[in-house]
């Protein structure tokens, strides 16, 4: 196999025949001037691997073949596998020719991800039962709609489904149909698609159940406690089977994502933020229950990194969770919200729910090693921003949200 070694400066200078040029290591100060000119790359079988730092050089196994310097540069999306260098990925940008299907596009994470993709010049395919704007599609149980959506996709980010523990307990059959059977259908369509789209599955910290060792790592045993968690475990197994069948996949687990005033008003963070902004009661179901809260902008940034990796051919993305690594009790969350907001607040303590886990904190190390991802927004900062946004809401909207919480 031919092995060529190039510096980043040289990679940007040459047109590589059917190769790739990575400019994802930093913003150049000016066109053609890489931020890290002394990073050394190897072009092996059409893929680029970072192998270290050094003096810019070119060597080849066999005759050196410089590409045509006069030819137009071809810059493709890239998230290089970086082996022997801390396993850290070098990120590029998903190409504009990618058509990414996002199920759950109207949800908390879907909206944030679409915003980032739109800024990058992408045109995602929206799929959500709440979508109204054409050409959005809708119900995950509608197999014909899924077929049309998957047929045009080069990548899929599957965020849609029954997304809350309480809904799974109230509607177990619906939870299974949407979270398991619809996922099965999408994976079957992807495997049989001419395009063979890559696939990102959005899972949950709920799959771990109540772990005795914290912070939890991704290899911890899966011990789901409720209907929703069991549906997520079942779907993860389907994704693993699809990978074994040849589909490029990634599974990412989320934990207590927050950060948008249009989130469900009765979820704990928006409920506390709304009460802190305008006055009200914070009901705490288990004041000593503790969780790992992650801002939606951090989650969307991590998903973009995963999309970059899969779009550039990554086949062995391990299961990751996007977590802060910081454990916060619900009592501490309420006190922080009250401290950040101007509204007069009261705290109402109630027992924890019997079908929930009562404590979770995740280890972010693997996401950092694999993607170079860590949370950038602290809970204090994210919650403070959310409270400020609630302060700017109309009284009618706040009354509607309060009624939904009650």
C-alpha positions as CSV (number, residue, x, y, z in Angstrom):
1,X,0.0,0.0,0.0
2,X,1.3,3.4,-0.9
3,X,2.1,5.7,2.0
4,X,2.8,9.4,1.5
5,X,3.7,11.9,4.2
6,X,2.8,15.6,3.9
7,X,2.8,18.6,6.1
8,X,-0.5,20.6,6.4
9,X,1.1,23.4,4.5
10,X,1.9,21.1,1.6
11,X,-1.6,19.5,1.8
12,X,-3.1,22.9,1.3
13,X,-0.7,23.6,-1.6
14,X,-1.3,20.6,-3.7
15,X,-4.3,19.1,-5.5
16,X,-4.4,15.5,-4.4
17,X,-5.9,13.0,-6.9
18,X,-9.1,11.7,-5.2
19,X,-7.5,12.6,-1.9
20,X,-8.6,15.0,0.8
21,X,-7.2,18.2,2.2
22,X,-7.9,18.9,5.9
23,X,-8.2,22.5,7.0
24,X,-10.0,21.7,10.2
25,X,-7.1,22.3,12.6
26,X,-7.7,26.0,13.0
27,X,-8.7,29.1,11.2
28,X,-6.0,30.3,8.8
29,X,-4.8,33.8,9.3
30,X,-5.1,34.3,5.5
31,X,-6.0,32.1,2.6
32,X,-3.4,29.4,2.0
33,X,-1.7,30.0,5.3
34,X,-2.3,27.1,7.7
35,X,-2.4,27.7,11.5
36,X,-0.3,24.6,12.1
37,X,2.1,24.3,9.2
38,X,4.4,21.7,11.0
39,X,1.8,19.0,11.6
40,X,2.7,15.9,9.6
41,X,0.1,13.8,7.8
42,X,0.2,10.5,6.0
43,X,-2.0,9.8,3.0
44,X,-2.8,6.1,3.3
45,X,-5.2,4.5,0.9
46,X,-7.1,7.7,0.3
47,X,-7.4,8.6,4.0
48,X,-5.4,11.2,5.9
49,X,-3.9,10.4,9.3
50,X,-2.2,12.8,11.7
51,X,1.1,11.3,12.8
52,X,2.8,14.1,14.7
53,X,4.6,17.4,14.5
54,X,7.8,18.0,12.7
55,X,9.6,19.9,9.9
56,X,7.4,20.0,6.8
57,X,8.5,17.3,4.4
58,X,7.3,15.0,1.7
59,X,8.4,11.4,1.3
60,X,6.8,8.5,-0.5
61,X,7.1,4.7,-0.7
62,X,8.2,4.5,-4.3
63,X,8.4,7.4,-6.7
64,X,7.3,10.8,-5.3
65,X,4.3,12.1,-7.1
66,X,3.4,15.7,-6.5
67,X,-0.1,16.6,-7.6
68,X,-0.6,19.3,-10.1
69,X,0.0,22.7,-8.4
70,X,-1.9,24.5,-11.2
71,X,-5.0,22.4,-10.7
72,X,-7.9,23.7,-8.7
73,X,-7.7,22.7,-5.1
74,X,-10.3,20.1,-3.9
75,X,-11.2,20.5,-0.3
76,X,-13.5,17.9,1.1
77,X,-15.0,17.3,4.5
78,X,-12.8,15.4,6.8
79,X,-12.6,14.0,10.3
80,X,-9.4,12.0,10.2
81,X,-8.8,9.0,12.3
82,X,-5.8,10.0,14.4
83,X,-4.1,6.9,15.6
84,X,-1.0,7.0,17.8
85,X,-1.7,10.6,18.8
86,X,-4.0,10.4,21.8
87,X,-6.8,9.0,19.5
88,X,-7.9,12.6,19.0
89,X,-9.9,13.3,15.9
90,X,-9.1,16.1,13.5
91,X,-12.3,17.7,12.5
92,X,-13.3,19.2,9.1
93,X,-16.7,20.4,7.9
94,X,-19.5,18.3,6.5
95,X,-19.6,19.0,2.8
96,X,-22.4,21.1,1.2
97,X,-23.4,18.1,-0.9
98,X,-24.4,16.2,2.3
99,X,-28.2,16.0,2.8
100,X,-28.7,15.1,6.4
101,X,-32.0,13.8,7.6
102,X,-32.8,15.0,11.1
103,X,-35.7,13.2,12.9
104,X,-37.0,15.1,15.8
105,X,-36.1,18.3,14.0
106,X,-38.5,20.5,16.0
107,X,-37.2,19.2,19.4
108,X,-34.8,20.9,21.7
109,X,-31.7,19.3,20.2
110,X,-33.0,19.2,16.7
111,X,-33.5,22.9,16.6
112,X,-30.0,23.6,17.9
113,X,-28.4,21.2,15.4
114,X,-30.3,22.6,12.5
115,X,-29.2,26.1,13.4
116,X,-25.5,25.0,13.4
117,X,-26.0,23.1,10.1
118,X,-27.6,26.1,8.5
119,X,-24.8,28.4,9.6
120,X,-22.5,25.9,7.8
121,X,-24.4,26.2,4.6
122,X,-26.2,22.8,4.8
123,X,-29.8,22.1,4.0
124,X,-31.0,19.4,6.4
125,X,-34.1,17.3,5.8
126,X,-36.5,18.0,8.6
127,X,-38.7,15.2,10.0
128,X,-40.9,15.8,13.0
129,X,-44.6,15.3,13.7
130,X,-44.7,19.0,14.8
131,X,-43.2,20.3,11.6
132,X,-45.5,22.5,9.5
133,X,-43.2,24.1,7.0
134,X,-42.7,22.3,3.7
135,X,-40.9,20.2,2.7
136,X,-40.8,18.8,6.3
137,X,-42.1,15.3,6.9
138,X,-43.7,13.9,10.0
139,X,-44.8,10.8,11.9
140,X,-42.1,8.2,12.6
141,X,-44.8,5.5,12.3
142,X,-45.5,6.6,8.7
143,X,-43.3,4.2,6.7
144,X,-44.0,5.9,3.4
145,X,-42.8,9.2,4.8
146,X,-39.7,7.5,6.2
147,X,-39.0,6.0,2.8
148,X,-39.2,9.3,1.1
149,X,-37.0,11.0,3.7
150,X,-34.3,8.3,3.8
151,X,-34.2,8.1,0.0
152,X,-32.8,11.6,-0.3
153,X,-30.3,11.4,2.7
154,X,-26.6,10.9,2.7
155,X,-26.6,11.0,6.5
156,X,-29.2,10.6,9.3
157,X,-29.3,12.0,12.8
158,X,-32.1,10.1,14.6
159,X,-33.2,12.4,17.4
160,X,-37.0,11.7,17.1
161,X,-39.1,9.6,19.4
162,X,-40.9,9.5,22.7
163,X,-38.3,11.5,24.6
164,X,-39.4,11.6,28.2
165,X,-39.5,8.9,31.0
166,X,-42.9,10.0,32.1
167,X,-44.4,9.6,28.6
168,X,-43.0,6.1,28.3
169,X,-44.7,5.1,31.6
170,X,-48.0,6.6,30.5
171,X,-47.9,5.3,26.9
172,X,-45.7,2.1,26.8
173,X,-47.0,0.8,23.4
174,X,-46.5,4.1,21.7
175,X,-43.0,4.3,23.2
176,X,-42.1,0.9,21.8
177,X,-43.6,1.7,18.4
178,X,-41.8,5.0,18.0
179,X,-38.5,4.4,19.8
180,X,-37.9,0.8,18.7
181,X,-39.9,-0.1,15.6
182,X,-39.4,3.2,13.8
183,X,-35.7,3.0,14.5
184,X,-35.7,-0.5,13.1
185,X,-37.5,0.8,9.9
186,X,-35.1,3.7,9.4
187,X,-32.1,1.4,9.8
188,X,-33.5,-1.1,7.3
189,X,-34.1,1.7,4.8
190,X,-30.6,3.0,5.3
191,X,-29.1,-0.4,4.8
192,X,-31.0,-0.9,1.6
193,X,-30.6,2.6,0.3
194,X,-28.4,3.2,-2.8
195,X,-26.7,6.0,-0.9
196,X,-26.1,4.0,2.3
197,X,-26.4,7.0,4.6
198,X,-24.4,7.1,7.8
199,X,-26.5,7.1,11.0
200,X,-26.3,8.8,14.4
201,X,-28.5,7.5,17.1
202,X,-29.5,9.7,20.0
203,X,-29.7,7.6,23.2
204,X,-30.0,8.6,26.9
205,X,-28.2,8.3,30.2
206,X,-31.4,6.3,31.3
207,X,-29.9,3.2,29.7
208,X,-27.4,2.9,32.5
209,X,-30.1,2.7,35.2
210,X,-28.9,3.5,38.7
211,X,-25.2,2.9,38.7
212,X,-23.2,2.3,41.9
213,X,-20.0,3.8,40.5
214,X,-19.9,7.5,39.5
215,X,-18.9,9.1,37.3
216,X,-20.3,6.6,34.8
217,X,-18.3,5.5,31.8
218,X,-19.7,4.3,28.5
219,X,-18.7,0.7,29.1
220,X,-20.8,0.5,32.3
221,X,-23.5,-2.2,32.3
222,X,-26.9,-1.2,30.9
223,X,-29.5,-1.7,33.6
224,X,-32.7,0.2,32.4
225,X,-35.3,0.9,35.1
226,X,-38.3,2.1,33.1
227,X,-40.1,1.7,29.8
228,X,-38.3,4.6,28.1
229,X,-34.9,3.3,29.1
230,X,-35.7,-0.2,27.9
231,X,-36.8,1.2,24.5
232,X,-33.5,3.0,24.2
233,X,-31.5,-0.1,25.0
234,X,-33.5,-2.1,22.4
235,X,-32.8,0.6,19.8
236,X,-29.1,0.7,20.6
237,X,-29.0,-3.1,19.9
238,X,-30.6,-2.5,16.5
239,X,-28.0,0.2,15.7
240,X,-25.2,-2.3,16.7
241,X,-26.7,-4.9,14.4
242,X,-26.9,-2.4,11.5
243,X,-23.2,-1.6,12.0
244,X,-22.4,-5.3,11.9
245,X,-24.3,-5.4,8.6
246,X,-22.1,-2.6,7.1
247,X,-23.8,0.7,8.0
248,X,-21.6,3.5,9.4
249,X,-23.1,4.3,12.8
250,X,-22.6,6.2,16.0
251,X,-24.5,6.1,19.3
252,X,-24.4,9.1,21.6
253,X,-26.1,9.3,25.0
254,X,-27.4,12.6,26.4
255,X,-28.0,13.7,30.0
256,X,-30.4,16.4,31.2
257,X,-30.1,18.6,28.1
258,X,-31.4,22.2,28.6
259,X,-31.0,25.7,27.2
260,X,-34.1,26.8,25.3
261,X,-37.2,28.6,26.4
262,X,-39.2,26.6,23.9
263,X,-38.4,23.4,25.7
264,X,-41.2,21.5,27.5
265,X,-42.2,23.9,30.2
266,X,-42.5,21.2,32.9
267,X,-39.0,19.9,32.5
268,X,-36.9,20.8,35.5
269,X,-34.5,23.4,34.1
270,X,-37.0,25.5,32.1
271,X,-39.5,25.2,35.0
272,X,-37.0,26.5,37.5
273,X,-35.7,29.2,35.1
274,X,-39.2,30.5,34.4
275,X,-40.0,30.7,38.1
276,X,-36.7,32.4,38.9
277,X,-37.3,34.9,36.1
278,X,-40.8,36.0,36.9
279,X,-41.7,34.5,40.3
280,X,-43.3,31.3,41.1
281,X,-43.0,27.9,42.8
282,X,-40.2,25.4,42.1
283,X,-41.5,21.9,42.7
284,X,-38.6,19.5,43.5
285,X,-39.4,15.8,43.1
286,X,-36.6,14.5,45.3
287,X,-34.3,17.4,46.4
288,X,-31.3,15.1,46.9
289,X,-31.6,13.6,43.4
290,X,-28.6,14.6,41.4
291,X,-27.9,14.8,37.7
292,X,-25.4,15.9,35.0
293,X,-26.8,18.9,33.1
294,X,-25.6,19.6,29.6
295,X,-26.3,22.7,27.6
296,X,-28.0,22.1,24.2
297,X,-25.4,24.2,22.3
298,X,-22.6,22.0,23.6
299,X,-24.6,18.9,22.5
300,X,-25.2,20.3,19.0
301,X,-21.5,21.1,18.7
302,X,-20.7,17.5,19.6
303,X,-23.2,16.1,17.1
304,X,-21.6,18.2,14.4
305,X,-18.3,16.6,15.2
306,X,-19.8,13.1,15.0
307,X,-21.4,14.0,11.7
308,X,-18.1,15.2,10.3
309,X,-16.4,12.0,11.3
310,X,-19.0,9.7,9.7
311,X,-19.3,11.8,6.6
312,X,-15.6,11.4,6.0
313,X,-15.7,7.7,6.3
314,X,-15.2,6.9,10.0
315,X,-16.4,3.3,10.6
316,X,-15.4,2.6,14.2
317,X,-16.9,5.5,16.2
318,X,-17.3,4.2,19.8
319,X,-20.4,4.8,21.9
320,X,-20.1,8.2,23.5
321,X,-22.0,10.2,26.1
322,X,-22.1,14.0,26.0
323,X,-21.9,15.0,29.7
324,X,-20.3,17.7,31.8
325,X,-18.9,15.4,34.5
326,X,-20.5,17.7,37.1
327,X,-23.2,16.3,39.5
328,X,-25.8,18.8,40.7
329,X,-28.7,18.1,43.1
330,X,-32.1,19.4,42.3
331,X,-32.0,21.4,45.5
332,X,-28.7,23.0,44.3
333,X,-30.3,23.7,40.9
334,X,-33.3,25.4,42.5
335,X,-31.1,27.5,44.8
336,X,-28.9,28.5,41.8
337,X,-31.9,29.5,39.8
338,X,-33.3,31.5,42.7
339,X,-29.9,33.3,43.1
340,X,-29.7,34.1,39.4
341,X,-33.2,35.3,38.9
342,X,-35.1,38.4,40.2
343,X,-38.4,36.8,40.8
344,X,-39.7,35.9,44.2
345,X,-39.7,32.1,44.4
346,X,-40.9,29.4,46.7
347,X,-39.6,25.8,46.8
348,X,-42.1,22.9,47.2
349,X,-40.4,19.6,48.1
350,X,-42.0,16.3,47.1
351,X,-40.8,12.7,47.1
352,X,-38.8,11.4,44.1
353,X,-40.7,9.5,41.4
354,X,-40.4,5.7,41.7
355,X,-39.6,5.0,38.1
356,X,-36.7,7.4,37.8
357,X,-33.0,7.0,38.6
358,X,-32.1,9.3,41.4
359,X,-28.4,10.0,40.6
360,X,-26.2,10.3,37.6
361,X,-22.9,11.8,36.6
362,X,-21.1,10.8,33.5
363,X,-17.4,10.7,32.6
364,X,-16.6,13.0,29.6
365,X,-13.2,11.6,29.0
366,X,-13.9,9.4,26.0
367,X,-15.7,12.1,24.1
368,X,-12.7,14.4,24.7
369,X,-10.3,11.7,23.5
370,X,-12.2,10.7,20.5
371,X,-13.7,14.0,19.3
372,X,-11.9,16.7,21.2
373,X,-15.3,17.6,22.7
374,X,-16.0,18.9,26.2
375,X,-18.7,21.2,27.5
376,X,-18.0,24.8,27.1
377,X,-21.0,26.3,28.9
378,X,-21.2,26.0,32.7
379,X,-24.5,25.4,34.4
380,X,-24.4,28.8,36.0
381,X,-23.8,30.5,32.7
382,X,-26.4,28.4,30.8
383,X,-29.0,28.7,33.4
384,X,-28.4,32.5,33.8
385,X,-28.8,33.0,30.0
386,X,-32.1,31.0,30.1
387,X,-33.4,33.1,32.9
388,X,-32.6,36.3,31.0
389,X,-34.5,34.9,28.0
390,X,-37.5,34.1,30.1
391,X,-37.5,37.6,31.5
392,X,-37.9,38.9,28.0
393,X,-41.0,36.7,27.3
394,X,-44.5,38.2,27.1
395,X,-46.7,37.8,30.2
396,X,-49.2,35.7,28.1
397,X,-46.5,33.3,27.2
398,X,-45.3,33.0,30.8
399,X,-48.8,32.3,32.0
400,X,-49.2,29.6,29.4
401,X,-46.0,28.0,30.5
402,X,-47.0,28.2,34.2
403,X,-50.3,26.5,33.4
404,X,-48.5,23.7,31.6
405,X,-46.2,23.1,34.6
406,X,-49.2,23.0,37.0
